């Protein structure tokens, strides 16, 4: 069962009535009149025992736009959902004496564990690659900074490509060109996906507004993904009272084994 | 039907996990082994992070060994003194193994070492067992007795110092090879998530020449304690015991084992050993092929949380 989380939006009124909506980043440039607003109906997603990922629908609005440019489709919006960041190591196997062995590796510093990108159209056609690269929008433009010594850096490209490819094929990095749709002149709807093997922690919903290939405004909102109920108790115990947890795991095994031998002996 | 594993941090199909547990339980009941050598590779194959698979596999081994050990305890086929000497070596081995596990995980060679150990151990134990059981079957066909233990026949093991008398087993043996065997099994338990019965039983019979009737019970005795110790140590150093996964496996495993025992009782000893040998060899060959054929992707990504 998919979890649908609707992030409702109602133009400016929302901004006043809901001061709890934290803004991680407000890059509104004063030179432009356009304003981008997104709201969030929940700032927490619970991982339950039947969690199989979640689809998020985000509503937002562009304020102070130029109607003629909008009519020409010159406004583009990109919405991303970025997971918590962690170091990731890419390893490469090579054949050594007939068997395949990990021979080289590279660790990238603080890359998001999951990344879902949705846009009005293919992001490569929204703005020049240079601008996307500067802002780090999209899997291809994500900043992958190697940790430690990487020699002459000649293999940096292949490791970066391998990292992107593997994260995309495993489904934790996704993109949906066309996932953002205008539902009225200024109101838009974006869908992003939280994969099933989502890391828990603070995820960030980011929205970027582009006018005719130029970045105009951005907005970010945090989204906490938390384990709940039993799952949370288990994780907490495993990390905070590991010895007790270990003993309990053994006890459970003893009871199960013993119980089975008693149960089946009677038959 | 999916279930979220809180420690492995992923959703799995509960029916597949139940099926795996039941199948392995059936085989372990049939052959009288813990089944760790089957469950850990299966879990890894099902995308459970190896670090979680190994630690959780050890937990499942505790459950599946308990019921077997209780039966042997009732029959009085456990040599507690011998088991304790094995256990002393085992606990030291398990401690070294957990340390080795963390080290290999850091340098990124854990999966290779686990696979290599499996291939070498399963391959050699499987071949030896198959050869022995086929020979026994041929002799049985000719109506000859097949003594597994040949009294009076001694090897280098019996010339070692520090001898001790094990009354129940009716043997007089040096503690060095016994504790040494326990140590090796302990290392394997924590590095591979196996109980080690498939190695310990043949080693006790063929190498130490311990009477067959006490071998299985005594090895189970040692396996329970070493596996339990491994679970606790893994839980407190690597936080990788997934209790939800372990519990689902255990439940299916102990039920499967009951049916396995019934099927096992209908087969002759050497037939059982031959089948087990084939199973052990098959797992070994399967893992060997994986090491040799070019991988689908020569690159792999691990994040810091669950690196191995």
Boltz contact constraints between the chains, C-beta under 6 A:
constraints:
  - contact:
      token1: [A, 49]
      token2: [B, 3]
      max_distance: 6.0
  - contact:
      token1: [A, 49]
      token2: [B, 4]
      max_distance: 6.0
  - contact:
      token1: [A, 50]
      token2: [B, 2]
      max_distance: 6.0
  - contact:
      token1: [A, 51]
      token2: [B, 4]
      max_distance: 6.0
  - contact:
      token1: [A, 51]
      token2: [B, 11]
      max_distance: 6.0
  - contact:
      token1: [A, 52]
      token2: [B, 2]
      max_distance: 6.0
  - contact:
      token1: [A, 52]
      token2: [B, 11]
      max_distance: 6.0
  - contact:
      token1: [A, 86]
      token2: [B, 303]
      max_distance: 6.0
  - contact:
      token1: [A, 86]
      token2: [B, 304]
      max_distance: 6.0
  - contact:
      token1: [A, 87]
      token2: [B, 304]
      max_distance: 6.0
  - contact:
      token1: [A, 88]
      token2: [B, 301]
      max_distance: 6.0
  - contact:
      token1: [A, 88]
      token2: [B, 303]
      max_distance: 6.0
  - contact:
      token1: [A, 89]
      token2: [B, 302]
      max_distance: 6.0
  - contact:
      token1: [A, 90]
      token2: [B, 299]
      max_distance: 6.0
  - contact:
      token1: [A, 90]
      token2: [B, 301]
      max_distance: 6.0
  - contact:
      token1: [A, 91]
      token2: [B, 108]
      max_distance: 6.0
  - contact:
      token1: [A, 91]
      token2: [B, 300]
      max_distance: 6.0
  - contact:
      token1: [A, 92]
      token2: [B, 298]
      max_distance: 6.0
  - contact:
      token1: [A, 92]
      token2: [B, 299]
      max_distance: 6.0
  - contact:
      token1: [A, 93]
      token2: [B, 295]
      max_distance: 6.0
  - contact:
      token1: [A, 93]
      token2: [B, 298]
      max_distance: 6.0
  - contact:
      token1: [A, 99]
      token2: [B, 291]
      max_distance: 6.0
  - contact:
      token1: [A, 100]
      token2: [B, 295]
      max_distance: 6.0
  - contact:
      token1: [A, 101]
      token2: [B, 112]
      max_distance: 6.0
  - contact:
      token1: [A, 102]
      token2: [B, 108]
      max_distance: 6.0
  - contact:
      token1: [A, 105]
      token2: [B, 108]
      max_distance: 6.0
  - contact:
      token1: [A, 162]
      token2: [B, 299]
      max_distance: 6.0
  - contact:
      token1: [A, 163]
      token2: [B, 301]
      max_distance: 6.0
  - contact:
      token1: [A, 166]
      token2: [B, 301]
      max_distance: 6.0
  - contact:
      token1: [A, 196]
      token2: [B, 11]
      max_distance: 6.0
  - contact:
      token1: [A, 197]
      token2: [B, 10]
      max_distance: 6.0
  - contact:
      token1: [A, 231]
      token2: [B, 6]
      max_distance: 6.0
  - contact:
      token1: [A, 234]
      token2: [B, 6]
      max_distance: 6.0
  - contact:
      token1: [A, 234]
      token2: [B, 243]
      max_distance: 6.0
  - contact:
      token1: [A, 235]
      token2: [B, 6]
      max_distance: 6.0
  - contact:
      token1: [A, 238]
      token2: [B, 7]
      max_distance: 6.0
  - contact:
      token1: [A, 238]
      token2: [B, 239]
      max_distance: 6.0
  - contact:
      token1: [A, 239]
      token2: [B, 239]
      max_distance: 6.0
  - contact:
      token1: [A, 242]
      token2: [B, 235]
      max_distance: 6.0
  - contact:
      token1: [A, 242]
      token2: [B, 236]
      max_distance: 6.0
  - contact:
      token1: [A, 243]
      token2: [B, 236]
      max_distance: 6.0
  - contact:
      token1: [A, 245]
      token2: [B, 235]
      max_distance: 6.0
  - contact:
      token1: [A, 246]
      token2: [B, 231]
      max_distance: 6.0
  - contact:
      token1: [A, 246]
      token2: [B, 232]
      max_distance: 6.0
  - contact:
      token1: [A, 246]
      token2: [B, 235]
      max_distance: 6.0
  - contact:
      token1: [A, 246]
      token2: [B, 236]
      max_distance: 6.0
  - contact:
      token1: [A, 249]
      token2: [B, 59]
      max_distance: 6.0
  - contact:
      token1: [A, 249]
      token2: [B, 231]
      max_distance: 6.0
  - contact:
      token1: [A, 249]
      token2: [B, 241]
      max_distance: 6.0
  - contact:
      token1: [A, 249]
      token2: [B, 243]
      max_distance: 6.0
  - contact:
      token1: [A, 250]
      token2: [B, 62]
      max_distance: 6.0
  - contact:
      token1: [A, 250]
      token2: [B, 228]
      max_distance: 6.0
  - contact:
      token1: [A, 250]
      token2: [B, 231]
      max_distance: 6.0
  - contact:
      token1: [A, 253]
      token2: [B, 59]
      max_distance: 6.0
  - contact:
      token1: [A, 253]
      token2: [B, 62]
      max_distance: 6.0
  - contact:
      token1: [A, 253]
      token2: [B, 63]
      max_distance: 6.0
  - contact:
      token1: [A, 254]
      token2: [B, 66]
      max_distance: 6.0
  - contact:
      token1: [A, 256]
      token2: [B, 63]
      max_distance: 6.0
  - contact:
      token1: [A, 256]
      token2: [B, 250]
      max_distance: 6.0
  - contact:
      token1: [A, 256]
      token2: [B, 254]
      max_distance: 6.0
  - contact:
      token1: [A, 257]
      token2: [B, 63]
      max_distance: 6.0
  - contact:
      token1: [A, 257]
      token2: [B, 66]
      max_distance: 6.0
  - contact:
      token1: [A, 257]
      token2: [B, 67]
      max_distance: 6.0
  - contact:
      token1: [A, 258]
      token2: [B, 66]
      max_distance: 6.0
  - contact:
      token1: [A, 260]
      token2: [B, 67]
      max_distance: 6.0
  - contact:
      token1: [A, 260]
      token2: [B, 254]
      max_distance: 6.0
  - contact:
      token1: [A, 261]
      token2: [B, 67]
      max_distance: 6.0
  - contact:
      token1: [A, 261]
      token2: [B, 70]
      max_distance: 6.0
  - contact:
      token1: [A, 264]
      token2: [B, 258]
      max_distance: 6.0
